[in-house]
Amino acid sequence: EQSLEEHLAQVERAAIEKALRDTNQNKTAAARELGITFRALRYKLEKLGIE
């Protein structure tokens, strides 16, 4: 069983990876699609180890 924090990270990772695929890896467009700032997306990418 995973913690709430682990579950949220997994959901966040899936949403970010989908947005990046949908926008052909365009981080600005992915942030817009997710409804967050580019800076917030950059932070989440680093936090989740996505590149």
N, C-alpha and C positions, 0 to 999 in steps of 0.2 A: 504494500500500500504506500502511495506517495503522499507527501505533505501538500498542503494547499500551495505553498510557494513553488514547489516542483511542478505541480499541475498547471499553475498559471504560467510559468516559464515555458512549459510545453505548448500550451495554447498560443501564447505570444509568438513563440518561434514559428509555429505552423502558419499563423496569419502573416507574419513578416516574410517568410519564405514564399508564400503564395503571392503576396503583393509584389515581391521582387521578380518572380517569374512572369506575372501578368504585365509588368512594365519593362520587361527585357533588361532587368538589373538596374533600371534607372531609379536611384535612391530618392531623388526629389519627387518623382511621380509616385513612387511607392509610399512615401510619407503622406502625400496628399490623399492617396487612396485609403490609407489607414486613418486619416483624420488627425494626424499628429505632425509636429514640426519636423523639419529635416534634422535639427539638432537632437530632438528626442529620439528619432530613428537611429541616428549615429550612436547615441548612448546605449540604446537597446541592442544594437548589433554588437557592440563591444562587450556588453554585459553577458550576452548569450553566446558569444564566440562565433558569430556568423560573419562571413565575409564573401 
